[in-house]
Amino acid sequence: MTTTIDVEGMSCEHCERTVEEALRDVPGVTDATADREDGRASVEGDADAATLAAAVEDAGYTAHVDG
């Protein structure tokens, strides 16, 4: 399953990596990619959307789950 999260506050490659690492640390996530230009992250796996958003928030960014 793919979940898309809108992420505010990413401005560089380091930001993308930080968001990706935070998401990959969530149990159930098999892969995550972040794109600062689109302001989104795509997450593969069966993790709960609220948990994914919380991980992004804990990393210092603002997150909104589509849907």
N, CA, C and O atoms as a MOPAC input file, in Angstrom:
PM7 MOZYME 1SCF
protein

 N      0.83500 1    -1.17400 1     0.00000 1
 C      0.00000 1     0.00000 1     0.00000 1
 C      0.88900 1     1.25100 1     0.00000 1
 O      1.90300 1     1.30300 1     0.69600 1
 N      0.50000 1     2.23500 1    -0.77600 1
 C      1.23200 1     3.49800 1    -0.83500 1
 C      0.42300 1     4.59300 1    -0.15500 1
 O     -0.76800 1     4.75400 1    -0.42100 1
 N      1.07200 1     5.33700 1     0.71800 1
 C      0.45500 1     6.48100 1     1.38200 1
 C      1.23600 1     7.72200 1     0.97800 1
 O      2.46700 1     7.72100 1     0.99400 1
 N      0.51700 1     8.78100 1     0.61500 1
 C      1.15300 1    10.04700 1     0.25700 1
 C      0.89600 1    11.05600 1     1.35800 1
 O     -0.22500 1    11.21600 1     1.83900 1
 N      1.96300 1    11.72800 1     1.74200 1
 C      1.88400 1    12.72400 1     2.80900 1
 C      2.38100 1    14.06000 1     2.26500 1
 O      3.45300 1    14.13200 1     1.66500 1
 N      1.60000 1    15.11300 1     2.47800 1
 C      2.07200 1    16.46400 1     2.16300 1
 C      2.99000 1    16.88200 1     3.30300 1
 O      2.63600 1    16.76100 1     4.47600 1
 N      4.18100 1    17.37800 1     2.94200 1
 C      5.16800 1    17.76500 1     3.95400 1
 C      5.57400 1    19.21500 1     3.71400 1
 O      6.05800 1    19.56400 1     2.63800 1
 N      5.37800 1    20.04000 1     4.71100 1
 C      5.79000 1    21.43900 1     4.63300 1
 C      7.10400 1    21.62200 1     5.38300 1
 O      7.30300 1    21.05900 1     6.46000 1
 N      7.99800 1    22.41800 1     4.79800 1
 C      9.22800 1    22.76800 1     5.48900 1
 C     10.49100 1    22.15000 1     4.91800 1
 O     11.58900 1    22.46200 1     5.37900 1
 N     10.36100 1    21.27500 1     3.92000 1
 C     11.57000 1    20.70400 1     3.29900 1
 C     12.13900 1    21.72100 1     2.32100 1
 O     11.43500 1    22.19400 1     1.42900 1
 N     13.41600 1    22.05700 1     2.48700 1
 C     14.01800 1    23.05600 1     1.61100 1
 C     15.31200 1    22.59000 1     0.94500 1
 O     15.88100 1    23.31300 1     0.12700 1
 N     15.78100 1    21.38500 1     1.28800 1
 C     17.05400 1    20.92000 1     0.73500 1
 C     17.10500 1    19.39100 1     0.74300 1
 O     16.19300 1    18.72500 1     1.23300 1
 N     18.19000 1    18.85700 1     0.19200 1
 C     18.37200 1    17.40200 1     0.17100 1
 C     18.42400 1    16.81700 1     1.57000 1
 O     17.88900 1    15.73700 1     1.82100 1
 N     19.06500 1    17.52600 1     2.47100 1
 C     19.15000 1    17.04800 1     3.84800 1
 C     17.74700 1    16.88800 1     4.44500 1
 O     17.47100 1    15.91900 1     5.15200 1
 N     16.87600 1    17.83700 1     4.15500 1
 C     15.49500 1    17.75400 1     4.64300 1
 C     14.81400 1    16.49900 1     4.10100 1
 O     14.14200 1    15.77800 1     4.83800 1
 N     14.99500 1    16.24800 1     2.81400 1
 C     14.40300 1    15.04900 1     2.20700 1
 C     14.89300 1    13.78800 1     2.91600 1
 O     14.10000 1    12.91100 1     3.25800 1
 N     16.19700 1    13.70700 1     3.13100 1
 C     16.76800 1    12.53000 1     3.80600 1
 C     16.24100 1    12.39100 1     5.22800 1
 O     15.95900 1    11.28200 1     5.68200 1
 N     16.10700 1    13.50800 1     5.92800 1
 C     15.59600 1    13.47600 1     7.29900 1
 C     14.17900 1    12.92000 1     7.33000 1
 O     13.85800 1    12.07900 1     8.16900 1
 N     13.33700 1    13.38500 1     6.42300 1
 C     11.95200 1    12.90600 1     6.35800 1
 C     11.92400 1    11.42600 1     5.98000 1
 O     11.19100 1    10.64400 1     6.58500 1
 N     12.71600 1    11.04400 1     4.98500 1
 C     12.75800 1     9.63600 1     4.56500 1
 C     13.20500 1     8.73100 1     5.70800 1
 O     12.60900 1     7.67800 1     5.93100 1
 N     14.23600 1     9.12500 1     6.42400 1
 C     14.73900 1     8.32000 1     7.54400 1
 C     13.69300 1     8.20700 1     8.65300 1
 O     13.51300 1     7.13800 1     9.23500 1
 N     13.00700 1     9.31100 1     8.94200 1
 C     11.97200 1     9.28500 1     9.97900 1
 C     10.85200 1     8.32600 1     9.58700 1
 O     10.34600 1     7.57500 1    10.42100 1
 N     10.47500 1     8.35600 1     8.33000 1
 C      9.40100 1     7.47500 1     7.86900 1
 C      9.84200 1     6.02100 1     7.83500 1
 O      9.06900 1     5.13300 1     8.19800 1
 N     11.06100 1     5.76500 1     7.40800 1
 C     11.56100 1     4.38800 1     7.33800 1
 C     11.70500 1     3.75500 1     8.72100 1
 O     11.71200 1     2.53000 1     8.84600 1
 N     11.82000 1     4.58200 1     9.75400 1
 C     11.92500 1     4.07300 1    11.11800 1
 C     10.57700 1     3.62500 1    11.68600 1
 O     10.53000 1     2.99600 1    12.74300 1
 N      9.48700 1     3.94300 1    10.99500 1
 C      8.15400 1     3.55700 1    11.46500 1
 C      7.93300 1     2.06600 1    11.16700 1
 O      8.13800 1     1.63300 1    10.03300 1
 N      7.52400 1     1.28700 1    12.15500 1
 C      7.24800 1    -0.13100 1    11.91000 1
 C      6.20700 1    -0.31500 1    10.80700 1
 O      5.18000 1     0.36400 1    10.79000 1
 N      6.48000 1    -1.22700 1     9.90200 1
 C      5.57200 1    -1.50000 1     8.79300 1
 C      5.94300 1    -0.80200 1     7.49900 1
 O      5.41400 1    -1.14100 1     6.44000 1
 N      6.85000 1     0.17400 1     7.56600 1
 C      7.27800 1     0.88600 1     6.36000 1
 C      8.37000 1     0.08400 1     5.66600 1
 O      9.35700 1    -0.31100 1     6.28700 1
 N      8.17800 1    -0.15200 1     4.36100 1
 C      9.18400 1    -0.86800 1     3.58400 1
 C     10.04500 1     0.07400 1     2.75600 1
 O     11.17900 1    -0.26400 1     2.41800 1
 N      9.51700 1     1.26700 1     2.42000 1
 C     10.30300 1     2.25700 1     1.68600 1
 C      9.62300 1     3.61100 1     1.80700 1
 O      8.41300 1     3.69200 1     2.01500 1
 N     10.40900 1     4.67400 1     1.67500 1
 C      9.87800 1     6.03300 1     1.72300 1
 C     10.74600 1     6.93700 1     0.86300 1
 O     11.97300 1     6.84100 1     0.88900 1
 N     10.10600 1     7.81100 1     0.10500 1
 C     10.82600 1     8.81000 1    -0.67300 1
 C     10.17000 1    10.16500 1    -0.45500 1
 O      8.94500 1    10.26900 1    -0.39500 1
 N     10.98500 1    11.19200 1    -0.33800 1
 C     10.49100 1    12.55000 1    -0.13600 1
 C     10.97100 1    13.43100 1    -1.28400 1
 O     12.07700 1    13.25300 1    -1.79400 1
 N     10.13600 1    14.37500 1    -1.68100 1
 C     10.45900 1    15.29400 1    -2.76900 1
 C     10.13700 1    16.71000 1    -2.31200 1
 O      8.96900 1    17.07900 1    -2.19200 1
 N     11.16600 1    17.49300 1    -2.06000 1
 C     10.96200 1    18.85200 1    -1.54600 1
 C     10.27500 1    19.74500 1    -2.56300 1
 O      9.52300 1    20.64000 1    -2.17700 1
 N     10.51100 1    19.52800 1    -3.86300 1
 C      9.89200 1    20.36600 1    -4.88800 1
 C      8.38700 1    20.14600 1    -4.94900 1
 O      7.63000 1    21.09300 1    -5.16000 1
 N      7.94700 1    18.90600 1    -4.76800 1
 C      6.51500 1    18.59300 1    -4.74600 1
 C      5.91300 1    18.79100 1    -3.36000 1
 O      4.69600 1    18.90700 1    -3.21300 1
 N      6.77700 1    18.82900 1    -2.34200 1
 C      6.29200 1    18.95300 1    -0.97600 1
 C      5.54700 1    17.72100 1    -0.51600 1
 O      4.58000 1    17.80900 1     0.24100 1
 N      6.01200 1    16.55200 1    -0.98700 1
 C      5.33400 1    15.30700 1    -0.65000 1
 C      6.31700 1    14.19900 1    -0.32200 1
 O      7.48400 1    14.22400 1    -0.71500 1
 N      5.80200 1    13.22700 1     0.41200 1
 C      6.53900 1    11.99300 1     0.65900 1
 C      5.61200 1    10.83800 1     0.31500 1
 O      4.41800 1    10.87400 1     0.61400 1
 N      6.17500 1     9.81100 1    -0.31900 1
 C      5.43500 1     8.59400 1    -0.63000 1
 C      5.99700 1     7.47800 1     0.22900 1
 O      7.21100 1     7.30300 1     0.33400 1
 N      5.09600 1     6.72700 1     0.84000 1
 C      5.50000 1     5.68200 1     1.76800 1
 C      4.88300 1     4.35500 1     1.34400 1
 O      3.68100 1     4.26400 1     1.09600 1
 N      5.72600 1     3.33200 1     1.26400 1
 C      5.26700 1     1.97900 1     0.96000 1
 C      5.21500 1     1.18600 1     2.25600 1
 O      6.10700 1     1.29200 1     3.09800 1
 N      4.17500 1     0.39900 1     2.40600 1
 C      4.06100 1    -0.45100 1     3.57700 1
 C      2.68100 1    -0.36700 1     4.17800 1
 O      1.76900 1     0.21900 1     3.59400 1
 N      2.53100 1    -0.95700 1     5.35300 1
 C      1.21400 1    -1.02300 1     5.96500 1
 C      1.10100 1    -0.19200 1     7.24300 1
 O      0.25700 1    -0.47100 1     8.09600 1
 N      1.93600 1     0.80900 1     7.37300 1
 C      1.88300 1     1.67100 1     8.56100 1
 C      0.66700 1     2.58400 1     8.50100 1
 O      0.23500 1     2.99700 1     7.42500 1
 N      0.13500 1     2.88400 1     9.64800 1
 C     -1.01900 1     3.76400 1     9.81400 1
 C     -0.64900 1     5.20600 1     9.41900 1
 O      0.42200 1     5.69700 1     9.77500 1
 N     -1.54300 1     5.87200 1     8.68300 1
 C     -1.28100 1     7.22400 1     8.18100 1
 C     -1.01000 1     8.21600 1     9.31300 1
 O     -0.13700 1     9.07400 1     9.18500 1
 N     -1.73900 1     8.10800 1    10.40300 1
 C     -1.53200 1     9.02600 1    11.52800 1
 C     -0.14800 1     8.83600 1    12.14400 1
 O      0.48300 1     9.80000 1    12.57600 1
 N      0.31600 1     7.59400 1    12.18200 1
 C      1.64800 1     7.31300 1    12.71300 1
 C      2.71800 1     7.89700 1    11.80100 1
 O      3.72000 1     8.43000 1    12.27800 1
 N      2.51000 1     7.79800 1    10.49400 1
 C      3.45200 1     8.37000 1     9.52700 1
 C      3.52000 1     9.89100 1     9.68700 1
 O      4.60500 1    10.47100 1     9.71600 1
 N      2.36900 1    10.51900 1     9.78900 1
 C      2.33200 1    11.97400 1     9.95900 1
 C      3.02900 1    12.38200 1    11.25500 1
 O      3.75100 1    13.37800 1    11.29000 1
 N      2.81200 1    11.61400 1    12.31300 1
 C      3.45800 1    11.91600 1    13.59900 1
 C      4.97600 1    11.80600 1    13.48300 1
 O      5.69800 1    12.60400 1    14.08200 1
 N      5.46800 1    10.83200 1    12.72500 1
 C      6.91900 1    10.66800 1    12.55100 1
 C      7.50900 1    11.87900 1    11.82900 1
 O      8.59000 1    12.35000 1    12.18200 1
 N      6.79900 1    12.38100 1    10.82100 1
 C      7.26000 1    13.57300 1    10.09400 1
 C      7.24600 1    14.78100 1    11.02900 1
 O      8.18300 1    15.57900 1    11.03100 1
 N      6.19500 1    14.91300 1    11.81300 1
 C      6.09600 1    16.02700 1    12.77000 1
 C      7.22300 1    15.95600 1    13.80100 1
 O      7.81900 1    16.97400 1    14.15200 1
 N      7.50600 1    14.75000 1    14.28000 1
 C      8.58700 1    14.56600 1    15.25800 1
 C      9.94700 1    14.93100 1    14.67300 1
 O     10.85600 1    15.31600 1    15.40800 1
 N     10.09300 1    14.81200 1    13.34100 1
 C     11.34000 1    15.15400 1    12.67000 1
 C     11.45900 1    16.67200 1    12.43000 1
 O     12.48900 1    17.15200 1    11.95800 1
 N     10.39100 1    17.41600 1    12.76100 1
 C     10.46100 1    18.87300 1    12.66400 1
 C      9.74900 1    19.49100 1    11.48200 1
 O      9.97300 1    20.66000 1    11.16800 1
 N      8.89500 1    18.72800 1    10.81900 1
 C      8.17800 1    19.22500 1     9.63700 1
 C      6.68600 1    19.14300 1     9.88300 1
 O      6.24200 1    18.47300 1    10.81500 1
 N      5.91800 1    19.81700 1     9.05900 1
 C      4.46800 1    19.77300 1     9.15000 1
 C      3.96800 1    18.75200 1     8.13800 1
 O      4.39700 1    18.75500 1     6.98400 1
 N      3.05700 1    17.87300 1     8.57100 1
 C      2.58300 1    16.79900 1     7.70400 1
 C      1.06400 1    16.79900 1     7.62300 1
 O      0.36700 1    17.05800 1     8.60300 1
 N      0.57100 1    16.49800 1     6.41700 1
 C     -0.86300 1    16.32400 1     6.15600 1
 C     -1.01500 1    15.09000 1     5.28200 1
 O     -0.37900 1    14.98500 1     4.23300 1
 N     -1.84900 1    14.16500 1     5.70900 1
 C     -2.06800 1    12.94400 1     4.93600 1
 C     -3.18900 1    13.18900 1     3.93900 1
 O     -4.25500 1    13.68900 1     4.29900 1
 N     -2.93800 1    12.83000 1     2.66900 1
 C     -3.97500 1    12.95200 1     1.63700 1
 C     -5.11300 1    12.00100 1     1.93800 1
 O     -4.92700 1    10.93200 1     2.51900 1
 N     -6.29500 1    12.41900 1     1.52500 1
 C     -7.43500 1    11.51500 1     1.61200 1
 C     -8.41300 1    11.81500 1     2.64000 1
 O     -9.40500 1    11.09800 1     2.77800 1

